[in-house]
């Protein structure tokens, strides 16, 4: 007597455990009638068959490599899978492990004794095609149904945006929350920053899911086009699902303001080399970019303490001309780099890093591993084609894998050249003494951790390995 395992699956939560019980009952009857001893069962509940990413299914395939059982018994081929390519690949995997796949209610290409079943070969491919067609047709029917429901203005599931509630399959405005949404829009439109909006909401005792609003929640509300009554799903626009809460003119104004503020973190006309690097030595607040226009139209650019500018905290820190401060900092950094002890330390560290990267070759290893996996998938497709399983999807997948292999070959060659090309100590020395002078922003970003600024001095704190502490410059003038 041969030993067997049973694999069973049902697709969705709307199906019940009875579906599994029915499959097991039929499979056990088949086993009894054919002198098979069932030693184990593998069951996937509420799991799609359109792909093989199923926990119990994958465990069964893995166990087939080492277990002594001989037969995999399944109720029908659509329980095993509904993707023709994956069905062929996984069948071949079982065959390579000397396991026979049998469907209890359908003729299969192999008999229990391993011999070929000629009419089963034809029927099995028909079953696979029908299962795949059914899956695709079902998906299309569901999408058509959802589209029709949306055209009728019905809410078809998903997260309900703040300010709405669902009743009788339709969204309605929650007036209390809608007032909060309008308040957020009006405040931001008036120039109130998000942290201040949150403070005002907290003062009013208004919370989000029982907790204070977070900045991401506020920005999510400000960017949500549904509040003007419009949503786009699968390239189709619907204006009858979400009742309008915010006027379109206000939403468009907020949209422009958000886009402008997003760019505001970096001046598109002028680069401030020391942005986010400088803090006030007196009050500890950041020192940020500032500009103004003189009577003659000339634009003056400065670095100014936020504590004095925004919070009016009594800080007396003077504004500093942009070019004067940046040039002084660059001179100080370059001077520190030209110290022989410092540059030798840098070179040693970079040479060690290069040697370690060449030893690990992480990217190259990952690419080689990916190529091996892709080649295995390609070999499986070719085997499937040799067995007569040929379709448009098989041919498409074959070309995709061949393209992936060519792309991986090119990327592997690039990585191999990187390993072969190594910088010398002289190369690194020339780079740090000349090239970085041409890229001041790169110089600052790589080497400067923080600058503490006073009216008569500054303290530059470097990232290691430039120094262990900081470099102090005194007695300069910005005026």
C-alpha positions as CSV (number, residue, x, y, z in Angstrom):
1,X,0.0,0.0,0.0
2,X,1.2,3.5,-0.9
3,X,1.2,6.4,1.5
4,X,-0.5,9.7,0.6
5,X,-1.2,13.2,1.8
6,X,-4.3,15.3,1.1
7,X,-4.2,19.0,0.1
8,X,-7.4,21.0,0.4
9,X,-8.2,24.7,-0.1
10,X,-11.2,27.1,-0.2
11,X,-11.0,30.5,-1.7
12,X,-12.8,33.2,0.3
13,X,-14.2,33.9,3.8
14,X,-17.7,33.6,2.4
15,X,-17.1,29.9,2.0
16,X,-17.2,27.7,5.1
17,X,-15.3,24.9,6.7
18,X,-17.9,22.5,5.1
19,X,-16.0,23.1,1.8
20,X,-12.9,21.6,3.4
21,X,-14.8,18.7,5.0
22,X,-16.4,17.8,1.6
23,X,-13.0,17.8,-0.1
24,X,-11.4,15.6,2.7
25,X,-14.4,13.2,2.6
26,X,-14.1,12.6,-1.2
27,X,-10.3,12.3,-1.0
28,X,-10.5,9.8,1.9
29,X,-13.1,7.8,0.0
30,X,-10.7,7.7,-3.1
31,X,-7.8,6.7,-0.8
32,X,-9.8,3.9,0.7
33,X,-10.9,2.6,-2.7
34,X,-7.4,2.6,-4.1
35,X,-5.5,1.2,-1.0
36,X,-3.8,4.5,-0.1
37,X,-2.9,5.3,3.5
38,X,-3.4,9.0,4.3
39,X,-0.6,10.1,6.6
40,X,-1.1,13.9,6.7
41,X,-3.3,16.7,5.5
42,X,-2.4,20.3,4.3
43,X,-5.2,22.8,4.4
44,X,-5.3,26.5,3.2
45,X,-8.4,28.4,4.4
46,X,-9.7,31.5,2.6
47,X,-6.8,31.5,0.2
48,X,-6.8,32.3,-3.5
49,X,-5.7,29.8,-6.1
50,X,-4.6,32.3,-8.6
51,X,-1.1,32.0,-7.3
52,X,0.9,29.5,-5.2
53,X,1.7,31.9,-2.3
54,X,-0.2,29.7,0.2
55,X,1.3,28.6,3.5
56,X,0.1,25.0,3.6
57,X,0.7,24.5,-0.1
58,X,4.3,25.7,0.1
59,X,4.8,23.5,3.2
60,X,3.5,20.5,1.3
61,X,6.0,21.2,-1.6
62,X,8.8,21.6,0.9
63,X,8.0,18.4,2.7
64,X,7.8,16.5,-0.6
65,X,11.6,16.9,-0.8
66,X,12.3,14.8,2.3
67,X,9.1,13.0,3.3
68,X,8.5,9.3,2.5
69,X,4.9,9.6,1.4
70,X,4.4,9.0,-2.3
71,X,1.1,10.6,-3.4
72,X,-0.5,14.0,-3.2
73,X,-4.3,13.7,-3.3
74,X,-6.4,16.7,-4.2
75,X,-10.1,17.0,-4.7
76,X,-9.8,18.7,-8.2
77,X,-7.2,20.6,-10.1
78,X,-8.7,24.0,-9.3
79,X,-7.9,23.3,-5.6
80,X,-4.3,22.7,-6.6
81,X,-4.1,26.0,-8.6
82,X,-5.7,28.2,-11.2
83,X,-2.5,29.5,-12.9
84,X,-1.5,27.2,-15.7
85,X,2.2,28.1,-15.5
86,X,2.5,27.6,-11.7
87,X,0.4,24.4,-11.9
88,X,2.9,23.0,-14.4
89,X,5.9,24.2,-12.4
90,X,4.7,22.8,-9.1
91,X,3.6,19.5,-10.7
92,X,7.1,19.1,-12.1
93,X,8.6,19.9,-8.7
94,X,6.5,17.1,-7.1
95,X,7.6,14.8,-10.0
96,X,11.3,15.6,-9.4
97,X,10.7,14.6,-5.8
98,X,9.2,11.3,-7.0
99,X,5.7,12.2,-5.9
100,X,2.5,11.5,-7.9
101,X,-0.2,14.1,-8.1
102,X,-3.8,12.7,-8.2
103,X,-7.1,14.4,-8.5
104,X,-9.9,12.5,-6.8
105,X,-12.7,13.7,-9.1
106,X,-10.8,14.2,-12.4
107,X,-8.6,12.1,-14.8
108,X,-4.9,13.0,-14.4
109,X,-1.9,12.7,-16.7
110,X,-0.4,10.0,-14.4
111,X,-1.8,6.9,-12.7
112,X,-1.0,5.9,-9.2
113,X,1.7,3.6,-10.4
114,X,3.4,6.4,-12.2
115,X,2.5,5.3,-15.7
116,X,1.1,7.9,-18.2
117,X,-2.6,8.3,-18.7
118,X,-3.0,9.4,-22.4
119,X,-6.5,10.8,-22.3
120,X,-5.7,12.3,-18.8
121,X,-2.9,14.4,-20.4
122,X,-5.4,16.1,-22.7
123,X,-8.1,16.4,-20.0
124,X,-5.7,17.8,-17.4
125,X,-4.7,20.6,-19.6
126,X,-8.4,21.3,-20.4
127,X,-9.1,21.4,-16.6
128,X,-6.2,23.8,-16.0
129,X,-7.4,26.1,-18.8
130,X,-11.0,26.1,-17.5
131,X,-9.8,26.8,-13.9
132,X,-7.7,29.7,-15.2
133,X,-10.5,31.1,-17.4
134,X,-13.0,30.8,-14.5
135,X,-10.6,32.8,-12.2
136,X,-10.1,35.5,-14.8
137,X,-13.8,35.7,-15.6
138,X,-14.8,35.8,-11.9
139,X,-12.3,38.7,-11.4
140,X,-13.8,40.6,-14.3
141,X,-17.4,40.0,-13.0
142,X,-16.4,41.3,-9.6
143,X,-14.8,44.4,-11.1
144,X,-17.9,45.0,-13.3
145,X,-20.1,44.7,-10.3
146,X,-18.1,47.1,-8.3
147,X,-18.1,49.6,-11.2
148,X,-21.9,49.4,-11.5
149,X,-22.3,49.9,-7.7
150,X,-20.0,53.0,-7.8
151,X,-21.9,54.4,-10.7
152,X,-25.0,54.2,-8.5
153,X,-23.1,56.2,-5.8
154,X,-22.6,53.2,-3.5
155,X,-19.6,52.9,-1.2
156,X,-17.9,49.6,-2.0
157,X,-15.6,49.3,1.0
158,X,-12.3,50.5,2.2
159,X,-11.3,53.0,4.9
160,X,-14.0,55.7,5.5
161,X,-12.4,59.2,5.4
162,X,-12.7,61.4,8.5
163,X,-16.0,63.3,8.3
164,X,-18.1,60.6,6.7
165,X,-20.1,57.6,7.8
166,X,-21.7,54.7,5.9
167,X,-25.5,54.0,6.0
168,X,-27.4,51.8,3.5
169,X,-24.2,51.3,1.4
170,X,-23.9,55.1,0.9
171,X,-21.6,57.7,2.5
172,X,-23.1,60.5,4.5
173,X,-21.6,63.6,6.0
174,X,-20.8,63.5,9.8
175,X,-21.6,67.2,10.4
176,X,-19.6,67.4,13.6
177,X,-16.4,66.0,12.0
178,X,-17.1,67.9,8.8
179,X,-16.9,71.2,10.8
180,X,-13.4,70.1,12.0
181,X,-12.3,69.3,8.4
182,X,-13.5,72.8,7.3
183,X,-11.7,74.3,10.3
184,X,-8.4,72.6,9.3
185,X,-8.7,73.8,5.7
186,X,-9.6,77.4,6.7
187,X,-6.7,77.6,9.3
188,X,-4.1,76.3,6.8
189,X,-5.4,78.6,4.1
190,X,-5.0,81.5,6.5
191,X,-1.3,80.7,7.0
192,X,-1.5,78.8,10.3
193,X,1.1,76.0,10.5
194,X,0.1,72.4,11.1
195,X,1.6,72.2,14.6
196,X,-0.4,75.3,15.6
197,X,-3.6,73.8,14.1
198,X,-3.0,70.7,16.2
199,X,-2.6,72.9,19.3
200,X,-5.9,74.7,18.6
201,X,-7.7,71.4,18.1
202,X,-6.3,70.1,21.4
203,X,-7.4,73.3,23.2
204,X,-10.9,72.7,21.9
205,X,-10.8,69.1,23.1
206,X,-11.0,67.7,19.6
207,X,-9.2,64.4,19.1
208,X,-8.7,61.8,16.3
209,X,-9.6,58.3,17.3
210,X,-9.4,59.3,21.0
211,X,-5.9,60.7,20.6
212,X,-4.5,64.1,19.6
213,X,-4.2,64.7,15.8
214,X,-0.8,63.8,14.3
215,X,0.7,65.9,11.5
216,X,0.3,63.1,9.0
217,X,-3.4,63.0,9.7
218,X,-3.8,66.7,9.1
219,X,-1.8,66.6,5.9
220,X,-3.8,63.5,4.8
221,X,-7.0,65.5,5.3
222,X,-5.6,68.5,3.4
223,X,-4.6,66.4,0.4
224,X,-7.8,64.2,0.3
225,X,-9.6,65.1,-3.0
226,X,-12.7,63.2,-1.8
227,X,-13.6,66.2,0.4
228,X,-14.6,68.1,-2.8
229,X,-16.8,65.2,-3.8
230,X,-14.6,63.6,-6.4
231,X,-12.6,60.3,-6.5
232,X,-10.8,58.3,-9.2
233,X,-10.8,54.5,-9.2
234,X,-9.2,52.5,-11.9
235,X,-8.9,55.5,-14.2
236,X,-12.6,56.3,-13.9
237,X,-13.8,59.5,-12.1
238,X,-16.8,59.3,-9.8
239,X,-18.5,62.4,-8.4
240,X,-21.5,60.8,-6.7
241,X,-19.9,58.7,-3.9
242,X,-18.5,61.3,-1.6
243,X,-20.7,64.2,-0.6
244,X,-18.8,67.5,-0.8
245,X,-17.5,68.9,2.4
246,X,-14.9,71.5,1.2
247,X,-15.4,74.0,-1.6
248,X,-13.3,73.2,-4.7
249,X,-11.8,76.7,-4.7
250,X,-10.5,76.3,-1.2
251,X,-9.1,72.8,-1.9
252,X,-7.3,74.1,-5.0
253,X,-5.8,76.9,-3.0
254,X,-4.6,74.5,-0.3
255,X,-3.1,72.2,-3.0
256,X,-1.1,75.1,-4.4
257,X,0.0,76.1,-0.9
258,X,1.1,72.5,-0.1
259,X,3.1,72.3,-3.3
260,X,4.8,75.6,-2.6
261,X,5.6,74.6,1.0
262,X,7.0,71.3,-0.1
263,X,9.5,73.1,-2.2
264,X,10.1,75.7,0.6
265,X,12.5,73.3,2.4
266,X,15.0,74.1,-0.3
267,X,15.3,77.3,-2.2
268,X,15.0,76.6,-5.9
269,X,16.8,80.0,-6.7
270,X,19.5,80.0,-4.1
271,X,21.3,77.1,-2.4
272,X,22.1,77.6,1.3
273,X,25.1,75.4,2.0
274,X,24.6,75.4,5.8
275,X,20.8,74.7,5.9
276,X,19.9,72.5,8.9
277,X,23.5,72.6,10.1
278,X,23.6,75.9,12.2
279,X,22.2,76.6,15.6
280,X,22.3,79.7,17.8
281,X,24.9,79.6,20.5
282,X,22.8,81.9,22.8
283,X,19.2,80.3,22.7
284,X,19.9,77.0,21.0
285,X,17.3,77.4,18.3
286,X,18.1,76.6,14.6
287,X,19.5,79.4,12.4
288,X,17.6,79.4,9.1
289,X,17.7,81.1,5.7
290,X,16.4,84.6,5.4
291,X,16.3,87.1,2.6
292,X,15.1,90.7,2.0
293,X,15.0,93.2,-0.8
294,X,16.7,96.6,-0.5
295,X,15.3,99.9,-1.7
296,X,17.3,99.6,-4.9
297,X,15.9,96.1,-5.6
298,X,19.0,94.1,-4.6
299,X,18.2,90.9,-2.7
300,X,20.1,90.4,0.5
301,X,20.5,86.9,1.9
302,X,21.2,86.1,5.6
303,X,21.2,83.4,8.2
304,X,18.9,84.4,11.1
305,X,18.1,82.8,14.5
306,X,14.6,81.3,14.5
307,X,14.3,82.0,18.2
308,X,14.6,85.7,17.6
309,X,12.7,85.7,14.3
310,X,9.7,83.5,15.1
311,X,9.4,83.0,18.8
312,X,10.6,86.4,20.0
313,X,12.3,84.8,22.9
314,X,14.6,87.8,23.7
315,X,17.6,86.4,21.8
316,X,19.9,89.2,20.6
317,X,21.8,87.1,17.9
318,X,22.6,89.3,14.9
319,X,21.7,88.1,11.4
320,X,24.7,87.1,9.4
321,X,25.4,87.6,5.7
322,X,25.1,84.3,3.8
323,X,28.2,84.5,1.7
324,X,30.4,85.6,4.6
325,X,29.4,82.7,6.9
326,X,29.5,80.0,4.2
327,X,33.0,81.1,3.0
328,X,34.3,81.1,6.6
329,X,32.9,77.7,7.3
330,X,34.3,76.3,4.0
331,X,37.8,77.7,4.7
332,X,37.7,76.2,8.2
333,X,36.7,72.8,6.9
334,X,39.3,72.7,4.1
335,X,42.0,73.8,6.6
336,X,41.0,71.0,8.9
337,X,41.1,68.5,6.1
338,X,44.6,69.6,5.0
339,X,46.0,68.6,8.4
340,X,48.3,65.6,7.7
341,X,47.0,63.6,10.7
342,X,43.4,64.1,9.7
343,X,43.8,63.2,6.0
344,X,45.9,60.1,6.8
345,X,43.1,59.0,9.2
346,X,40.5,59.5,6.4
347,X,42.5,57.6,3.9
348,X,43.1,54.6,6.2
349,X,39.4,54.5,7.0
350,X,38.3,54.7,3.4
351,X,40.8,52.1,2.3
352,X,39.6,49.7,5.0
353,X,36.0,50.3,3.9
354,X,36.9,49.6,0.3
355,X,38.6,46.3,1.3
356,X,35.6,45.3,3.4
357,X,33.2,46.1,0.5
358,X,35.3,44.1,-1.9
359,X,35.3,41.1,0.5
360,X,31.6,41.2,1.1
361,X,30.5,42.1,-2.4
362,X,26.9,42.1,-1.1
363,X,25.3,43.6,-4.3
364,X,27.1,41.1,-6.5
365,X,26.1,38.2,-4.4
366,X,22.4,39.3,-4.4
367,X,22.5,39.7,-8.2
368,X,24.0,36.3,-8.7
369,X,21.4,34.8,-6.4
370,X,18.6,36.5,-8.2
371,X,20.0,35.3,-11.6
372,X,20.1,31.7,-10.2
373,X,16.4,31.9,-9.1
374,X,15.4,33.5,-12.5
375,X,17.3,30.8,-14.4
376,X,15.5,28.1,-12.4
377,X,12.1,29.7,-13.2
378,X,13.1,29.9,-16.9
379,X,14.2,26.2,-16.9
380,X,10.8,25.3,-15.4
381,X,8.9,27.2,-18.1
382,X,11.0,25.5,-20.8
383,X,10.1,22.1,-19.2
384,X,6.4,23.0,-19.2
385,X,6.6,23.9,-22.9
386,X,8.4,20.6,-23.6
387,X,5.4,18.9,-21.9
388,X,3.0,20.6,-24.3
389,X,1.8,23.4,-22.0
390,X,2.0,26.3,-24.4
391,X,-0.2,29.4,-24.2
392,X,0.1,33.2,-24.7
393,X,0.8,33.6,-21.0
394,X,3.5,30.9,-21.1
395,X,5.2,32.6,-24.1
396,X,5.0,36.0,-22.4
397,X,6.5,34.7,-19.2
398,X,9.3,33.0,-21.2
399,X,10.3,36.3,-22.9
400,X,10.1,38.2,-19.5
401,X,12.5,35.8,-17.9
402,X,14.9,35.9,-20.8
403,X,14.9,39.7,-20.6
404,X,15.5,39.5,-16.9
405,X,18.5,37.2,-17.4
406,X,20.1,39.6,-19.9
407,X,19.5,42.5,-17.6
408,X,21.0,40.6,-14.7
409,X,24.1,39.7,-16.7
410,X,24.7,43.3,-17.5
411,X,24.3,44.4,-13.8
412,X,26.6,41.5,-12.7
413,X,29.3,42.6,-15.2
414,X,29.1,46.2,-13.8
415,X,29.5,45.0,-10.2
416,X,32.4,42.7,-11.2
417,X,34.1,45.7,-12.8
418,X,33.6,47.7,-9.6
419,X,35.3,45.0,-7.6
420,X,38.2,44.9,-10.1
421,X,38.6,48.7,-10.0
422,X,40.1,49.8,-6.7
423,X,41.1,53.4,-5.6
424,X,44.7,53.9,-4.4
425,X,45.7,56.1,-1.5
426,X,46.9,58.7,-4.0
427,X,43.5,58.7,-5.7
428,X,41.7,59.3,-2.4
429,X,44.2,62.1,-1.4
430,X,43.7,63.9,-4.7
431,X,40.0,63.6,-4.4
432,X,39.8,65.1,-0.9
433,X,42.2,67.9,-1.6
434,X,40.9,69.0,-5.0
435,X,37.5,67.6,-6.0
436,X,35.7,68.4,-2.8
437,X,36.7,72.0,-3.1
438,X,34.7,72.0,-6.3
439,X,31.6,70.6,-4.5
440,X,31.1,72.7,-1.4
441,X,27.7,71.2,-0.7
442,X,29.1,67.7,-0.7
443,X,31.9,68.8,1.5
444,X,29.5,70.3,4.1
445,X,27.1,67.4,4.0
446,X,29.8,64.7,4.4
447,X,32.0,66.4,7.1
448,X,30.1,68.9,9.1
449,X,27.7,67.6,11.8
450,X,26.8,70.9,13.5
451,X,27.8,74.6,13.7
452,X,27.2,76.5,16.9
453,X,27.2,80.2,16.1
454,X,27.8,83.3,18.3
455,X,28.3,86.9,17.3
456,X,32.1,86.7,17.7
457,X,32.9,83.0,17.2
458,X,31.7,79.7,15.9
459,X,32.2,76.0,16.9
460,X,32.3,73.5,14.1
461,X,31.6,69.9,15.2
462,X,32.7,67.4,12.6
463,X,31.5,63.9,11.8
464,X,34.1,61.3,12.6
465,X,36.8,60.5,11.6
466,X,37.8,64.2,11.1
467,X,38.2,64.7,14.8
468,X,37.0,63.5,18.2
469,X,35.5,66.7,19.3
470,X,35.2,70.1,17.6
471,X,37.1,72.9,16.0
472,X,36.7,76.4,17.4
473,X,37.2,79.5,15.3
474,X,37.4,82.9,17.0
475,X,37.6,86.6,16.3
476,X,36.0,86.8,12.8
477,X,33.9,89.6,11.4
478,X,30.8,89.3,9.1
479,X,30.4,93.0,8.4
